[in-house]
């Protein structure tokens, strides 16, 4: 097995030290032990390290019961883990991973003791999710040996590991940790030590835009969650996810990134979420968040339009992403290649259906001197999406929504009618995710490939935001952002300079 490992990975004979035996620390210890390393497990709280090892033994027993591990292999994993009583006992470790409280002074103090105990070439790694690796290493004698090794919870199951280099981190050290994580079966990515690293920075718009849409009265949390999962292809809606993470944690991360970027409005925290934190409605762990988790409580249903009649006339102007479903629907369609409408517009019983471009339907109607305008949302895959969100212009007649609803229902969609907010839900969210990803690449936080890998492996996005933007069309994403900026008049929607360069230069992020 050792011959198959990357040449720069630590050999299986190398001892791994883990500081902190809570959920994350125990999970990291399990990963290292399952990979074949001897592990030294330490926790400052009496009995906590042994409790952590006992918990790993229970996990191994369950894997044996499920037939995923033999008893001999399970026993070997547990036997590789040794509980130690002092940081000085970490002397034999070649790699020490810290997973303790998120306090800079505490981490600096602990690493100072560890540095004195281990060999000069031992690697020190912090599992911090928010603190600067540069700052943690500032008080060390050998800061070049310190690197970030950020696992995601639960560590044994989540593939992503962010390998974070501070200003002083030796490139060779980062490469060893990267190769070691890969040898452990993880999907590592390189990142610079900047606020939020990759995932906690690039993911902010997923929560922020959902919070803004509900604050603007666009839709309720259940509807936004349903649209982003059933149309956008995300595994969990943002409100479900914030309730799962805990609003105290999610809100604190947003504030941390906001403060670290000198109050950049792109990371502005939400008053809606602050109210929940102030009320103690922290999500699942407190029994109440955006949703009620009390016994017997019923989760609100997303908005869904009542059945409407199928359209009498359908005109398709050019090609649209709905062409496959239109053909399968059996609707009688007139195709028009050249006329006054832009490519992709659909006219249903006189109602003009336009894909979201960041403007409100009301704006489109006013600018194009139209009345019955309905905007429909972006989908990850229009061929398989179960739901679509639509919004009508304020100028539209009462039958406009019914005509649009009937059309999309004929195509097999559940229809959620929302208020006329800029960018709707999926288009606005994806454009902002892509924009933040582009800025992360522009600022040399990570490569485009690593950003996309981080977001798919770390938070299970259906596509990397940059690859998704390329599929949509970078010019369209740029237009959505510009229209959001022009409509909302807030700096948070400014397009990334790198995105603009790619649009103007005709390039791609992955080319």
VOVEX-285597 format. One line per 8 residues: number of its first residue (from 1); their letters; for each residue x, y, z of C-alpha. Coordinates in steps of 0.5 Angstrom, whole numbers, plus 500, padded with zeros to 3 digits. Layout:
BEGIN
NUM	A	X,Y,Z  ...
//
This chain:
BEGIN
1	XXXXXXXX	500,500,500  506,505,502  509,504,495  502,507,492  502,513,496  504,520,493  512,521,494  511,527,498
9	XXXXXXXX	506,524,503  508,522,510  509,515,510  504,510,514  510,509,519  509,517,521  506,518,528  500,523,527
17	XXXXXXXX	498,528,533  491,530,534  490,536,539  483,536,541  478,530,542  472,533,540  467,531,534  472,534,529
25	XXXXXXXX	479,532,533  476,525,534  474,525,527  481,527,524  484,522,529  480,516,526  481,519,519  489,518,520
33	XXXXXXXX	488,511,524  484,508,518  489,511,513  494,506,517  498,511,522  499,511,529  496,517,532  497,520,539
41	XXXXXXXX	490,523,541  491,529,547  485,533,550  486,538,556  480,536,559  481,530,563  478,524,560  476,527,554
49	XXXXXXXX	481,524,550  479,517,552  472,519,551  474,521,544  478,514,543  472,510,545  467,514,541  472,512,535
57	XXXXXXXX	471,505,537  464,505,537  464,508,530  468,502,528  463,497,531  458,500,527  462,499,521  463,492,522
65	XXXXXXXX	456,491,524  454,494,517  459,489,514  464,495,511  469,493,516  472,487,518  473,486,526  480,485,525
73	XXXXXXXX	481,492,521  476,495,526  481,493,532  487,495,528  484,502,527  483,503,535  489,500,537  493,505,533
81	XXXXXXXX	490,511,537  494,512,544  491,517,549  497,522,552  496,526,558  501,532,556  503,536,550  510,534,551
89	XXXXXXXX	508,527,549  507,529,542  515,528,541  514,523,536  509,526,532  511,528,525  505,532,523  501,535,529
97	XXXXXXXX	493,537,527  490,542,532  482,542,533  481,546,539  477,553,541  477,558,535  482,563,539  488,566,537
105	XXXXXXXX	492,566,543  490,559,545  492,556,539  499,560,539  500,558,546  499,551,544  503,551,538  509,554,542
113	XXXXXXXX	509,548,547  508,543,541  514,546,537  518,545,543  516,538,544  517,535,537  523,535,532  525,541,528
121	XXXXXXXX	522,538,521  515,536,524  509,539,521  504,543,525  497,544,522  491,548,525  484,546,523  482,553,524
129	XXXXXXXX	476,555,520  477,562,521  483,565,524  489,567,520  495,562,519  500,567,519  497,570,525  498,563,529
137	XXXXXXXX	505,562,526  507,569,528  509,567,535  513,561,533  520,560,532  519,555,526  513,559,523  515,555,516
145	XXXXXXXX	513,549,519  506,551,520  500,550,515  492,550,515  489,543,515  482,545,515  477,539,515  470,539,514
153	XXXXXXXX	465,536,519  464,530,520  471,529,518  471,522,516  465,523,511  467,530,508  472,529,502  474,536,502
161	XXXXXXXX	481,539,506  483,546,505  491,546,505  492,553,507  499,557,507  500,563,511  506,568,509  511,564,512
169	XXXXXXXX	509,557,510  514,553,506  511,551,500  514,544,501  510,543,508  504,545,504  505,540,499  507,534,504
177	XXXXXXXX	500,536,507  496,536,501  499,529,499  498,526,505  491,529,505  490,526,498  493,519,501  488,519,506
185	XXXXXXXX	482,519,501  481,526,501  480,531,496  485,537,498  485,544,495  491,549,496  488,556,499  492,562,501
193	XXXXXXXX	491,565,508  485,570,507  479,571,511  474,565,510  479,561,506  475,558,500  469,555,502  467,560,508
201	XXXXXXXX	468,566,503  465,563,497  459,560,500  457,567,503  452,569,498  448,562,498  446,565,505  446,572,504
209	XXXXXXXX	442,573,497  436,568,500  436,572,506  436,579,502  430,576,498  426,574,504  427,581,507  425,584,500
217	XXXXXXXX	419,580,501  420,576,495  418,569,498  418,566,504  424,561,507  420,555,505  419,557,498  426,559,497
225	XXXXXXXX	429,553,499  424,549,495  426,553,489  434,552,490  433,545,491  428,543,486  430,548,481  437,550,482
233	XXXXXXXX	439,543,484  442,544,491  442,539,496  439,543,502  436,550,501  440,556,505  434,556,510  434,549,512
241	XXXXXXXX	442,549,512  443,555,516  438,552,521  442,546,521  449,549,522  446,554,527  445,561,527  450,563,532
249	XXXXXXXX	455,560,528  453,562,521  452,569,523  459,569,527  462,567,521  459,572,516  461,577,521  468,575,522
257	XXXXXXXX	469,575,514  465,582,514  470,585,519  476,582,516  475,585,509  474,592,512  466,592,512  466,590,505
265	XXXXXXXX	458,590,503  459,584,499  459,580,506  454,584,510  451,580,515  443,580,515  438,583,520  434,578,519
273	XXXXXXXX	439,573,522  441,577,527  434,577,530  434,570,530  440,570,534  438,575,539  431,571,540  435,565,541
281	XXXXXXXX	432,561,535  439,558,533  436,552,529  435,545,530  439,545,536  435,550,540  428,547,537  427,553,533
289	XXXXXXXX	430,557,527  427,559,521  423,553,522  420,550,528  423,543,530  418,542,536  415,535,537  409,535,532
297	XXXXXXXX	411,541,529  409,542,521  414,545,516  411,550,512  410,548,505  413,552,499  408,556,495  405,553,489
305	XXXXXXXX	401,555,484  394,552,483  393,548,476  392,553,470  389,551,463  395,550,458  396,556,453  393,556,446
313	XXXXXXXX	398,559,443  406,559,444  411,563,440  418,561,441  423,566,439  430,563,437  433,557,442  431,556,449
321	XXXXXXXX	433,552,454  426,549,455  426,547,448  426,539,450  421,540,455  417,544,450  417,539,445  416,533,450
329	XXXXXXXX	409,537,452  406,536,446  404,544,446  403,547,439  409,551,438  410,557,433  418,558,432  420,565,430
337	XXXXXXXX	428,566,428  428,573,427  423,579,430  423,584,435  424,579,441  431,577,443  433,570,442  430,565,448
345	XXXXXXXX	424,569,449  417,565,449  410,569,448  404,565,451  397,567,449  400,574,449  404,574,455  412,575,454
353	XXXXXXXX	416,570,458  423,572,459  429,568,463  432,572,469  437,577,467  438,581,474  432,586,472  425,586,475
361	XXXXXXXX	420,584,470  417,591,472  423,594,469  423,590,463  416,592,461  418,599,462  424,599,458  421,595,452
369	XXXXXXXX	415,598,452  411,592,454  405,590,459  405,583,460  412,581,462  413,575,466  420,573,468  422,566,470
377	XXXXXXXX	428,563,474  435,560,472  435,552,473  441,547,474  438,543,468  431,545,465  430,538,463  430,535,470
385	XXXXXXXX	428,541,474  422,539,478  420,547,480  420,554,477  420,561,480  416,566,476  415,573,477  410,578,473
393	XXXXXXXX	411,585,472  407,590,476  404,593,469  402,586,467  394,584,467  391,579,472  391,573,466  399,574,465
401	XXXXXXXX	401,570,471  395,565,470  398,564,462  405,563,465  403,558,470  399,554,465  405,554,460  410,551,465
409	XXXXXXXX	405,546,468  404,544,461  412,543,461  411,539,468  414,544,473  411,546,480  410,553,479  412,558,485
417	XXXXXXXX	410,565,484  414,570,487  414,577,488  418,581,483  425,582,486  431,583,482  434,576,479  429,572,482
425	XXXXXXXX	432,566,486  437,561,483  439,566,477  441,571,483  444,566,487  449,563,482  451,569,479  453,572,486
433	XXXXXXXX	457,565,488  460,565,481  462,573,482  465,571,489  469,565,486  472,570,481  474,575,486  477,569,490
441	XXXXXXXX	481,567,484  483,574,482  486,575,489  490,569,488  486,565,494  486,559,490  486,557,483  479,556,479
449	XXXXXXXX	480,549,479  481,548,487  475,553,488  470,549,484  473,543,487  472,546,494  465,548,493  463,541,490
457	XXXXXXXX	466,537,496  466,542,501  459,544,501  456,539,496  454,544,491  451,541,484  457,544,480  463,549,482
465	XXXXXXXX	460,556,481  466,558,476  464,552,471  457,553,472  458,560,470  461,558,464  456,553,462  451,559,463
473	XXXXXXXX	455,564,459  460,569,463  457,574,459  450,573,462  453,572,469  456,579,468  449,582,465  446,579,471
481	XXXXXXXX	451,582,476  451,589,472  443,589,472  443,587,480  448,593,481  444,598,477  437,596,480  439,595,487
489	XXXXXXXX	444,601,487  449,597,492  456,596,492  455,588,494  453,587,487  459,590,483  462,585,478  469,582,479
497	XXXXXXXX	474,585,475  477,578,473  470,576,471  469,582,466  476,581,463  474,574,462  468,577,458  471,582,454
505	XXXXXXX	477,577,453  473,571,451  477,567,455  474,562,461  476,560,468  478,553,466  481,555,459
//
